[in-house]
């Protein structure tokens, strides 16, 4: 393998150490303790494990932290009222509703009910708009994690050709918005390809990329001969492609054909262990930012 592995778990651990120190400082100098509530509706095993991991990390970092589990039949009105209660709680700076919510609840209504200054997932339209304007406090966690990995492993993407495969609201679109910012860690020339891009054109664009970020949800889609020699490849995809007979655990594959692409790239994220570990860490970073915003230590 020619490419260097970008180990998300190691970068995430490094950022958590930085955050831990910042939390200690905020306590000591400003008597400020970042507060996070995670709201879980129902008992979907995947969602339970996500909120458990978020709670564990927030405790490790010294946050004030609440896990609020609600039954699957909670009404939409009751959930909105609960969010409003947390909007009004000055000890809580971040509110996260674990998605998906049950079908009888409108997930957009839920996300839009969160005070934008406590919206640590950065899904509220006000925060989406703030990002487009370039005056924001939070970035959505997964693309923000990709940006950190690129900056810390590959270097400043300023002036580089970045190609993003996929345009979802949670990964592809915000990834584009992040990489075009006139700031350190961004300032790149960005192209986004998707199912509207003819395949031959898409391959052409991928071949030009100094940095290729893939969030298509198609296992092993990107092939080695679609990648420029020396490119930095960030594989966001997490696809279950089978079950291990030995352990019974899901076998995961990214959106990139790791075997062939790792022969061409200079840096590549593995799946699992690349982008995944960064997502929760960026949520913690956003919560610290939300606390500083509430305390007037940073201004928009
Ligand atoms: P999504 O909502 O399904 O969006 C996929 C995007 O890729 C869409 O914009 C789609 O285009 C585009 N696309 C699909 N097939 C394509 C193809 N053959 N060629 C070009 N573009 C194609 O998925 P998502 O939520 O963005 O997630 C993408 C992947 O990342 C999934 O595997 C997901 O599990 C993973 N993920 C990982 C993390 C993490 O923390 N590691 C977080 C979030 C997501 P259209 O818009 O035209 O349909």
Boltz pocket constraint, residues with backbone or C-beta under 6 A from the ligand:
constraints:
  - pocket:
      binder: B
      contacts: [[A, 142], [A, 165], [A, 166], [A, 167], [A, 168], [A, 169], [A, 170], [A, 171], [A, 172], [A, 193], [A, 194], [A, 195], [A, 196], [A, 202], [A, 214], [A, 215], [A, 216], [A, 217], [A, 218], [A, 235], [A, 236], [A, 237], [A, 238], [A, 239], [A, 275], [A, 276], [A, 279]]
      max_distance: 6.0
